[in-house]
Structures are given as structure tokens and as C-alpha cells.
């Protein structure tokens, strides 16, 4: 349990190199419970690498990651997920033939007892079904429960992917460019959906659309060449001439 006044997520001196390439160099980041934090920066700044380190897809070359008071650096992804961290990816990662309800129900069952045999037991578990319907409401897909993922629009598929992440009951939700490739209308719908998520879910989001960032983020961290350039409120970051020079001026 997180002690009052301490961050839910903290990285200290987090470093990852791939041979001679330094993808992250000494990144220290503190995210408070209930906070909505945005990560911005040019392509190649290290944003997705940071997500991969936090979620266990990569092991750090140096540094620490503490989540909910416990070190998690180097733990495998399934263990990190069970600690309460879930994520979406830049590209949709769904099963085309499964329905919206089946996706959400399976995800909701993954954290419970018997989850290693969910295909044989899920029909007898009432809680995942209740949770699936709750999440479908939260991601604006309650009227699409019977649709296969392949029949959804691109924006709806992105909503479903976030729903799958939410259905596991995370304390921290990591979203990697959730509005990438969306039309303006889809982006607005996604932004409203994310704004409506309960504050009990702490949010860390990689996003290039500054309108989305300004609407969602309590604070913004700017990465550049694998290092933290600056952080603050959106207005503070936007006024920083270094941010304008390396990112906003060319965005």
C-alpha cells in the first residue's frame, strides 16, 4: 500500500542502453497516486523504452523502479501486471474473432483465482462478466458487446484495447499514444473517455497531440535524447524555450 505523501511510481537514475546506443540516461520520475502525467518529446526520446522498463518488457541497465512501495525493476511482465500496472500499445493488439465482451471478460478474469484455466472456467465466473460490462460502459462500448473486434472502427478498437487494460483492475494505467492515427472526431471521443476515467486509476500517457495533453495532464514530463529535459504543468512546459526548440517548434 502506498504511504500518504509518497509517489505511486518512482524511477531513480533509470538507464537503458542497447550496445553503444543510450536509450535512457538517468531518468528520475515521480508519479503521485491519482495523478495524470503526460510524457512528451521527439521521436526517439526514450518514451516507449521507459514504458517497456516499467512494465518488465525490458530490464534496466542501471537504476531503480519502485511501484506502490516495492521495487519492480527486472520483474517479468506478468508479475508486474499482477502488481497493478497495465498498458496499451501504439498498435492495436486484439483478437479479431473475439467479441468486445469476450475480450473484456477474459481480461477481467485474468486477475482472479483459476485464471490459468480461464477458457474452462470463465462461463462459471460471474464477477468477470459484471466487470466486463462496467468497463464497456467506461470505454463507450456498451452497445457493441456482441461485435467482433475486426468489425469495430479503428477508434473503437483503440477504446477496446484500453478497456482490456482497465478490466484487469490496474492501479496505474500506461497509455502509449492512444490517439495515434485517429481522426479529429475519434480523438475528441477518446479524450472525453479518458477524462471520464475514475481518479483512482493513476494515468501515465505518451501523447503527441498537445490538445489531448492540455486536456488530460496534471503535469507533463519532457524527454529528449533519453533524459528529462523539464517537467511541470502544461502551461509551464509550453513556456519553456528549450521545449519549443526541441519539440513544440517542429511538432
C-alpha positions as CSV (number, residue, x, y, z in Angstrom):
1,X,0.0,0.0,0.0
2,X,1.3,3.5,-0.9
3,X,2.0,5.6,2.1
4,X,0.4,9.1,2.0
5,X,2.7,11.6,0.5
6,X,4.8,9.1,-1.4
7,X,4.7,8.5,-5.1
8,X,2.8,5.5,-6.6
9,X,5.6,5.2,-9.2
10,X,9.2,6.3,-8.8
11,X,12.1,5.7,-11.1
12,X,15.6,6.7,-9.9
13,X,18.5,7.1,-12.3
14,X,16.8,4.7,-14.8
15,X,19.2,3.8,-17.6
16,X,18.9,1.5,-20.6
17,X,21.5,1.1,-23.4
18,X,21.5,-1.1,-26.4
19,X,25.2,-1.6,-27.2
20,X,26.5,1.9,-27.8
21,X,23.0,3.4,-28.0
22,X,21.9,5.1,-24.8
23,X,18.1,4.9,-25.0
24,X,17.5,6.2,-21.5
25,X,20.1,8.0,-19.4
26,X,19.5,8.5,-15.6
27,X,15.7,9.2,-15.8
28,X,14.1,10.0,-12.4
29,X,10.4,10.3,-12.4
30,X,7.8,10.5,-9.6
31,X,4.1,10.0,-10.3
32,X,1.7,10.6,-7.4
33,X,-1.4,8.5,-6.7
34,X,-4.4,9.7,-8.8
35,X,-2.2,11.9,-11.0
36,X,-2.5,12.1,-14.7
37,X,1.0,12.6,-16.2
38,X,1.9,13.0,-19.8
39,X,5.2,12.1,-21.4
40,X,6.1,14.1,-24.5
41,X,9.2,14.5,-26.6
42,X,10.5,13.9,-30.1
43,X,10.6,10.5,-31.7
44,X,13.5,8.5,-30.3
45,X,13.4,10.4,-27.0
46,X,13.0,7.2,-25.0
47,X,9.3,7.3,-24.1
48,X,8.3,3.8,-25.2
49,X,11.6,2.4,-23.8
50,X,10.6,3.9,-20.4
51,X,7.2,2.1,-20.6
52,X,9.0,-1.1,-21.5
53,X,11.2,-0.8,-18.5
54,X,8.3,0.0,-16.1
55,X,6.2,-3.0,-17.4
56,X,9.0,-5.5,-17.4
57,X,9.4,-6.0,-21.1
58,X,13.0,-4.7,-20.7
59,X,15.4,-4.9,-17.8
60,X,17.2,-1.7,-16.9
61,X,20.9,-1.3,-17.4
62,X,21.0,0.7,-14.2
63,X,18.7,2.5,-11.8
64,X,15.6,1.6,-9.7
65,X,11.8,1.3,-10.3
66,X,9.6,1.4,-7.2
67,X,5.8,0.8,-7.6
68,X,3.4,1.0,-4.7
69,X,6.4,0.9,-2.2
70,X,8.1,-2.2,-3.8
71,X,11.0,-2.5,-6.2
72,X,9.9,-4.0,-9.5
73,X,12.9,-3.5,-11.8
74,X,13.6,-6.7,-13.7
75,X,10.4,-8.5,-12.8
76,X,8.7,-10.3,-15.7
77,X,5.7,-8.6,-17.3
78,X,3.1,-10.9,-15.9
79,X,4.4,-10.3,-12.3
80,X,4.4,-6.5,-12.9
81,X,0.8,-6.7,-14.2
82,X,-0.3,-8.6,-11.1
83,X,1.2,-5.8,-9.0
84,X,-1.3,-3.4,-10.6
85,X,0.3,-2.0,-13.8
86,X,-1.5,-2.3,-17.1
87,X,-0.7,-0.8,-20.5
88,X,-1.9,-0.2,-24.1
89,X,0.4,-0.2,-27.1
90,X,1.0,2.1,-30.1
91,X,-0.6,-0.6,-32.3
92,X,-3.8,-2.4,-31.6
93,X,-3.2,-5.9,-30.1
94,X,-6.6,-7.6,-30.2
95,X,-8.0,-11.0,-31.2
96,X,-10.0,-10.2,-34.4
97,X,-12.6,-13.0,-34.0
98,X,-13.3,-12.4,-30.3
99,X,-16.2,-10.1,-29.4
100,X,-15.9,-7.0,-27.2
101,X,-17.5,-8.9,-24.3
102,X,-15.1,-11.8,-24.7
103,X,-12.1,-9.5,-24.7
104,X,-13.2,-7.7,-21.6
105,X,-14.4,-10.8,-19.8
106,X,-11.1,-12.7,-20.3
107,X,-9.1,-9.7,-19.2
108,X,-11.3,-9.3,-16.1
109,X,-10.8,-13.0,-15.2
110,X,-7.1,-12.8,-15.6
111,X,-6.5,-11.5,-12.1
112,X,-8.7,-13.9,-10.3
113,X,-8.4,-17.5,-9.0
114,X,-8.4,-20.1,-11.7
115,X,-7.1,-17.6,-14.2
116,X,-4.7,-20.1,-15.7
117,X,-7.7,-22.1,-16.8
118,X,-10.0,-19.3,-17.8
119,X,-11.1,-21.0,-21.0
120,X,-12.6,-23.8,-19.0
121,X,-14.0,-21.8,-16.1
122,X,-14.9,-18.3,-17.3
123,X,-18.5,-19.2,-18.1
124,X,-19.0,-20.1,-14.4
125,X,-17.4,-16.9,-13.1
126,X,-20.0,-14.1,-12.6
127,X,-17.6,-11.4,-11.4
128,X,-15.7,-11.1,-14.8
129,X,-19.0,-10.7,-16.6
130,X,-20.0,-7.9,-14.3
131,X,-16.6,-6.2,-14.5
132,X,-16.7,-6.6,-18.3
133,X,-20.0,-4.7,-18.6
134,X,-18.8,-2.0,-16.2
135,X,-15.6,-1.4,-18.3
136,X,-17.6,-1.5,-21.5
137,X,-19.6,1.5,-20.2
138,X,-16.4,3.3,-19.2
139,X,-14.9,3.0,-22.7
140,X,-18.2,3.7,-24.5
141,X,-18.6,0.2,-26.0
142,X,-21.7,-0.9,-24.0
143,X,-23.7,-1.1,-27.2
144,X,-21.0,-3.1,-29.0
145,X,-20.6,-6.0,-26.7
146,X,-21.5,-8.6,-29.3
147,X,-19.4,-7.2,-32.1
148,X,-16.2,-9.0,-33.1
149,X,-13.1,-6.8,-32.8
150,X,-12.5,-7.0,-36.5
151,X,-15.9,-5.3,-37.1
152,X,-15.1,-2.3,-35.0
153,X,-13.8,1.0,-36.3
154,X,-10.2,1.9,-35.7
155,X,-11.2,4.3,-32.9
156,X,-13.4,1.7,-31.3
157,X,-10.6,-0.8,-31.4
158,X,-8.4,1.6,-29.5
159,X,-11.2,2.1,-27.0
160,X,-11.4,-1.7,-26.6
161,X,-7.7,-2.1,-26.1
162,X,-7.9,0.5,-23.3
163,X,-10.9,-1.4,-21.9
164,X,-8.9,-4.6,-21.9
165,X,-6.2,-2.9,-19.8
166,X,-8.8,-1.4,-17.5
167,X,-10.6,-4.7,-17.0
168,X,-7.6,-6.1,-15.1
169,X,-8.2,-3.5,-12.4
170,X,-4.9,-1.6,-12.5
171,X,-3.7,1.0,-10.1
172,X,-1.5,2.5,-12.8
173,X,-2.5,2.6,-16.5
174,X,0.1,3.3,-19.1
175,X,-1.2,4.5,-22.5
176,X,1.2,4.7,-25.4
177,X,-0.1,7.2,-28.0
178,X,-3.8,6.3,-27.6
179,X,-5.0,8.8,-30.2
180,X,-2.3,7.9,-32.9
181,X,-3.9,7.6,-36.3
182,X,-7.3,8.9,-35.2
183,X,-9.5,11.4,-37.0
184,X,-10.3,14.6,-35.1
185,X,-13.7,13.2,-34.1
186,X,-12.2,10.0,-32.8
187,X,-9.5,11.9,-30.9
188,X,-12.2,14.1,-29.2
189,X,-14.2,11.0,-28.3
190,X,-11.1,9.2,-26.9
191,X,-10.1,12.4,-24.9
192,X,-13.6,12.6,-23.3
193,X,-13.5,8.9,-22.5
194,X,-10.1,9.2,-20.8
195,X,-11.3,12.3,-18.9
196,X,-14.1,10.3,-17.5
197,X,-12.0,7.5,-16.0
198,X,-12.0,7.4,-12.2
199,X,-9.2,9.2,-10.5
200,X,-8.4,6.0,-8.5
201,X,-6.6,4.9,-11.6
202,X,-3.3,6.8,-12.0
203,X,-2.6,7.6,-15.6
204,X,0.8,7.9,-17.4
205,X,0.3,8.7,-21.1
206,X,2.6,9.1,-24.1
207,X,0.9,11.6,-26.4
208,X,1.9,13.8,-29.4
209,X,-1.4,15.7,-29.7
210,X,-0.9,18.8,-27.5
211,X,-4.7,19.4,-27.3
212,X,-5.0,16.0,-25.7
213,X,-2.1,16.7,-23.3
214,X,-3.5,20.0,-22.3
215,X,-7.0,18.5,-21.6
216,X,-5.8,15.5,-19.6
217,X,-2.5,16.1,-17.9
218,X,-2.0,17.4,-14.4
219,X,1.8,17.5,-15.1
220,X,4.0,17.0,-18.2
221,X,7.4,15.4,-18.4
222,X,9.5,16.2,-21.5
223,X,12.1,13.6,-22.6
224,X,14.9,14.5,-25.0
225,X,17.7,12.1,-26.0
226,X,16.8,9.7,-23.2
227,X,16.9,12.4,-20.5
228,X,14.4,14.5,-18.6
229,X,14.6,18.0,-20.2
230,X,12.0,19.5,-17.9
231,X,8.6,18.9,-16.2
232,X,5.7,20.9,-14.8
233,X,2.2,21.9,-15.7
234,X,1.3,22.1,-19.4
235,X,1.5,25.9,-19.3
236,X,4.9,25.8,-17.6
237,X,6.3,23.3,-20.1
238,X,4.8,25.2,-23.1
239,X,6.6,28.4,-22.0
240,X,10.0,26.7,-21.7
241,X,12.0,27.9,-24.7
242,X,14.0,24.6,-24.7
243,X,10.8,22.6,-25.2
244,X,9.8,24.9,-28.0
245,X,13.2,24.5,-29.6
246,X,13.5,20.7,-29.4
247,X,9.8,19.7,-29.8
248,X,6.9,22.1,-30.0
249,X,8.5,24.2,-32.6
250,X,8.7,21.3,-35.0
251,X,5.6,19.4,-34.0
